[in-house]
Amino acid sequence: QVHVVESGGALVQPGGSLRLSCAASAHIIVNYHVVWYRQALGGQRELVAVVRNGGMTDYADSVKGRFTISRDNAENKVYLQMNSLKSEDTGVYFCNARLRFGTNPQDEYNYWGRGTQVTVST
């Protein structure tokens, strides 16, 4: 069962912009923490931005001031607006939705999408 679906990846020139979307059920979008990760070819998956279910946001230092994460409850989506893109932003971007329901480490709903490719190149 697919819980989250990413879209919006594309080839874009350096300095350009893209907006990624993470679509999920209304229950997930409203109640879960939603995180964008990215993974470059041959690299490790890294956190890009998070919007918590209370609304607080946080960003990796490498994207602060350039990327904005937002939640649209009416559209059941979380967006990642990416501006001033650099070649090092290239990678597969994944949406992750999670919610802890207990104190044990395994007491967590944790859903991943399949990713969307972002390529920043001339």
Beta strands, then each sheet from edge to edge (+ up, - down):
strand 1: 4-7
strand 2: 11-12
strand 3: 18-24
strand 4: 33-39
strand 5: 46-51
strand 6: 57-59
strand 7: 67-72
strand 8: 77-82
strand 9: 91-100
strand 10: 108-112
strand 11: 116-120
sheet 1: 1+ 3- 8+ 7-
sheet 2: 2+ 11+ 9- 4+ 5- 6+
sheet 3: 2+ 11+ 9- 10+
end
